[in-house]
Amino acid sequence: MEKAKPERSSSSKIVIGLCTYHRNELLDGALESLSRIELPSEVGVEFVLVDNDENGGARPVFEDYTDKLPFKSYYFIEPNQGLVCARNRVLDEALKLGATEIAFFDDDEIVTPDWLKALWDVYSKSSVFGCGGQVYRLLPIKHDPLLEKFWPNYTQNEKLMSTNNCLFSADLVKPDGFALRFDPFLNQVGGEDSKLVLEALERGAIFGFAKDAVVVERFTEQRATFSYLLKRFFGCGGFALIVMPKLGKSRVCYVLKSIFSCLWRTAFIPISLCCGRFQFWKNLTKLMKSLGTVAGCFGFIYKYYKPYDHKINK
């Protein structure tokens, strides 16, 4: 397939998008870090915060930073629940503001001062439709050290990008461009950003990687648990079933492989118990992913992005 090339505007405007829901303590840290970023030269920058709480619970935090952010900022309430709904609202509002590029990070993350400049440097000097960066993970003070092996620092695939740290051309989402949107079917499931990128790849888009674009993801106490880890892998199994065709793989073969994996990993549990905690949990997480795939065959995909009482350790 011939590679597509994004249009480059002589007057670029980046709209940074952020979504939040009942996480004011985390949001405060995210906005504080955003107030200290360095802006690319000769590029307009604006900011959109979408609150998924219909009661506008994040508005006080946003208003605390309107005079501290080095660019115009806008606040919107998206009453339809779910991360997909909130992220699609960011896209809609960014296009209304005339964005030529859109950047994303998450409300549980802190961006480094040169985050946006690093993304822009790679993006503007190449023919990519977008690029991602690195995610350093910060677990709570009190956590099982073993969890660090399952949540290591994350370097994005150079051919893909994730909305926890990215910058991309608005051509991907413009009506007269690729007209892509995050898939509502994946609302509260996860992986909607991966699916959007895979659809862009199908149309010839290419993506890059900005190694100096770094964000720090702050894990809440509720996520830094083995129960959450198992739920996450179970959900990923169902999502993998959805995207297999887009990866050029046979869904039937993947399901058969998952069924076989369920059988032998279940049988391997007694042995893994004798091989140490890491091998036991590694086997168990892979078993959960395979079970999630099999469950997806029957129409059940676990929605692990649900509201939590988010608390962070300082």
Secondary structure, DSSP 8 states (H G I E B T S, - for coil): ---------SS-EEEEEEEESS-HHHHHHHHHHHTT----TT-EEEEEEEE--TT-TTHHHHHHHTTTSSSEEEEEE--S-SHHHHHHHHHHHHHHTT-SEEEEE-TTEEE-TTHHHHHHHHHHTSS-SEEEEEEEEE--SS--GGGGGTS--EE--TT---TTEEEEEGGGTSTTTT-----GGGTTTS-HHHHHHHHHHHTT--EEEEEEEEEEEE--TTTSSHHHHHHHHHHHHHHHHHHGGGGT--HHHHHHHHHHHHHHHHHHHHHHHTT-HHHHHHHHHHHHHHHHHHHHHTT---------------
